[in-house]
């Protein structure tokens, strides 16, 4: 992963932290908890997942054009990553 993407991920984490820190809704609830005699330690874990867009997008687009059903391009990509193909009728995935 290149340095620019790493920096962007770090900025995203900082933006999430700022949003939570500055949330009036969260501040009100924390204040209410403190008024009940408790100290609050809030720890959140964020998992950021990235999927690199590859040239397989054309192949996925062709596959989605062939398949009618409830599947989006993201669904098809996910199924393909699990090595699951969708049958021709589009009813159910095949393992």
N, C-alpha and C positions, 0 to 999 in steps of 0.2 A: 504494500500500500504506500502510495507516495506521500510526501510530507504535507502537501496541500490538503489532501483528504484527511490526514490526521489532525491538522489544524482546524478544519471544518467540523470534525467530530468533537473536538475539544470545545469549540465555540457553541456547538449544540448543547453539550453538557452544561456549559456555563449559563446558557439561555434558560434551560430547564431549571437550574438551581435558582436563578434570579426570579423566575416566574413563581416558583413555590415560595421563595423567601418574601416576595412582595405581595403575595395573595392576601387580600383582606379577609376572605372567607376562612383561610387557614389561621390567620392571626386572631380572629374572633373565637374560634374553637379552642386554640391554644390558651387564650386569655381565660376562657371559661374553665378549662381544666386546671389552670393555675389557681383560680379562685376557689376551687374545690380542695386545694392544699397539695397539689401534685406539681412536680417539675416535669417539663416535657422535653424529651430528646427525640427528635424526628429524624429518622434515617431512611432515605429512599434509595433504591437501586434501580438504575436505568440500564437496560440492555439495548444497545444500538446495533442493529444488524444491517449489513450492506450486501447487496447482490449486484455484482458487476454486470452491466448490460453487454451482452455478447452478440456476435453475428448470428447466433441461433434465433434471434428475434424474428428474422424472416421465416425461418422454418416453423416457429411457433405460430406466426401469423397465418401461414399456409394451413397448418393443422387446425387452427381455430376456425378458418373459413370452411374447412371440410366438415367440422363437427358442429351440429346444432344441439344446443342444450344449455344447461346452467353454468357452463364453464367459462371463465374469463381467461385472458391471456396469462394472467398471473397464476390462475389455477392450473393451467396446462403446463406452465414452466415448473411449478412446484411438483406436479405429478411426474413430469419428465425427470426431475432431479432425483426422485425416488425410484426411478426406472419402472414407472407404472404407465401403461398405455391405456387409452380410452377406446372401448370397442366401437365399431362402426355405427351402431344404433345410438350411441351416446347415452345409454341408460345407466351404465355403471362402469367404474374403472376395473381394469383387469390387472392382476398381479403378475 
